[in-house]
Amino acid sequence: ELLYNIRNTFTNYKLLEGIDYSEELIKKAKKDTNLKDIYFSVGDAEKFTLDKEFDFIVSVGVVGYFDCLKPIFTCINKHLKKHGKAFILHLFNKENVDVLIRYRKNPNFTDFQPGWNHHSLQTAKIDAESVGLKFCEAHKFNLSFVDAKKEDPTRSWTTYINGKQKFMNGLGLIYDLYCLEIEK
């Protein structure tokens, strides 16, 4: 969806490429005729190698699967052109506290699943700068609409607390989303 919207909004793109850990999602994207001019590959955010550099890298909802951000920033640095920018959207902790979370959605899973780690903004800045990237800014992200509660309790929805939009889910988490702007 994101690449489809980028392609249709910014018509001067030269190359769009999508990476996902899920082979099933990549197969689905490759079959979609609306996405035929976009390249897709299976990859891991900590280890992918494309032998190319990009002007922009966008990561949405990915970093929470990992306990450490430094390998992700190393990979971004490797694939970002000089003066290129990376935008990383996820839940980051404004306090200088990193929280690792595992959950099990009963009865669907027997093992605990990752995906909801809260890395602090400070950790993200330190890890990005340690590999040679410049941490520009953390933009608080709000939706322009109310997102209703889902049937799947691990999916987020919006709520309002003291008049401010927050995200929440069935894991008992209430949080803000941030889009990190990072430059090479």
N, C-alpha and C positions, 0 to 999 in steps of 0.2 A: 504494500500500500504506500509506504513512504517513498520508495523509488518511483513508483507510478506518478505520485503527486509532484515530486521534484521534476521529473521529466516534463510533465505537462505545464508546470509553472515557469520553469527556467528553460526555455527552448534552445538556448545556446550551449547546452551541455555537450561535451565531446564523448565522455565515457561515464557510464553509470555501472557500478558493480555492487552486487549484494552478496553478503556472506552470512550464513547461518549454520549453527551447529547441527541442526536437524536435517538429515537427508530427505525426509518426507516433505518438509516445507520447501526445500530447494527443488525437488522434483515437481512439486505443484507449481512453483513459480515459473519453471522452465516450460511447462505445458501451457501457461497462460498466454494466449496470442496477443493480449494487450501489453505484454512485457517482453516481446520478442527481441527488441533492440537493447535489452539490459542483460548484462552478464551475471550469472549466478554461480556460486561455488560453495561447497561445504567447507567449513573451517572453524577453528577454535580462536577466540579473541586473543588468547595469549600466545598463539603459535602460528597464525596464518602467514603464508608467504605468497605474494602475487607477482613479485619481480617487476613492480611498477610503483610509481608514486602518484599521489592524488592532491588536488587543490583543497579538497574538503573530505573529512571523514566524519560520519555521523554514527553514533552508537546510542541506541534507545533500549533501555531496560536490560542491559547486558551485564554491567559491572557487579551487580548484586549476586551473581552466581560465583564470584571469585573471592577468596579470602584475602588476596593481596592484589593491589592495583598496579604495582611496578611492572610486571610482565606485560600487562595490557598497554601501558604507556610506552614501553620499549617497542612493542609491535606497531603502535600508532606512529611513533617517531620514525621507524624504519620505512613506513609507507606514505609519509606526508612530505610534500614538496617544501622547499625553503619558503617561508612566509605563509605556508598553508595553515589551515585551521581545522581543528577537531572540535566537535560539539558532542558532549556526552550527557545524555538525559537519564537521570535515575534519582532515586531517593538518597540524598546525602545528609548526614547529620551536621547541623550548624554548630553543635557543641563539639569539642575536641575529644570525641569518644567514638571508637570503632566498635560496631556490634555485629557479631556473626550469628546468623539465624538459620536453623534447619526446621522443617516442618514435615508432618506426615498427614496427608489428607485421607482420613479413614472413610471407607474401607478400600479405597483405590490403590494405595501404596503400602508396601510392607517396610520399605526403607524411607528414611528421612531425606527430604529433597532440599537443595539449595535454591537461591534466587532472591532472597530478601535481605541480604547483608546491607548494613548501613555504614558505609565508610564516611569518615568525617571529611568536611571540606578541607581542613588543614592537612589531613593525610593525603588527599588527592593532590593538593598543591605541592607538598614535599615530594611525593612519588613522581609527579610529572616533571618537576624541576630537576630531580636527581638523574633523569635520563636525557636532559637537555631541552626540554620543552618549556615554554613560557605559559604559566597559569594566568590568563587574562582576567577572567571574571566568572562568578557564579551567578547566573540569572535565575531568580525564583520563577518557576513555571506554574501557570494556572491555566485551566481550561476556560474557554469562553462560554461553556455550557455546563449544565449539571449532568453528571454521568451517574446513571442509576445503578443501584445494587444489582449484581449479577447472580445467576443461579450458582455459579462456581464461586465459593467463598474465598478462593485464593486470588481472584481477580479484583482489582481496586474499583472503588467508586468515590464520588465526591460527597463531601458534607461541609457544613459551615459551623465553625466554633468561634464564638465572639465576633461574628460577622466576617470572618476570614475563611476563605476556601482551604480545605484540607482534603487529603486523600486518606482513605482507610480501606481495610480489608478484613476478611474473616480470621486472620491471624492475630487480631487484636492490635494491629498497628494503626496509628494515626500519624501522618507524616506530610512533609512538603516535598515537592519535586524540584530539582535544580538542573539547569542546563549549564554544564561547565564549558567555557570557551577557552580553548587552549591553542597556542600558536607555536609553530616550529621556528 
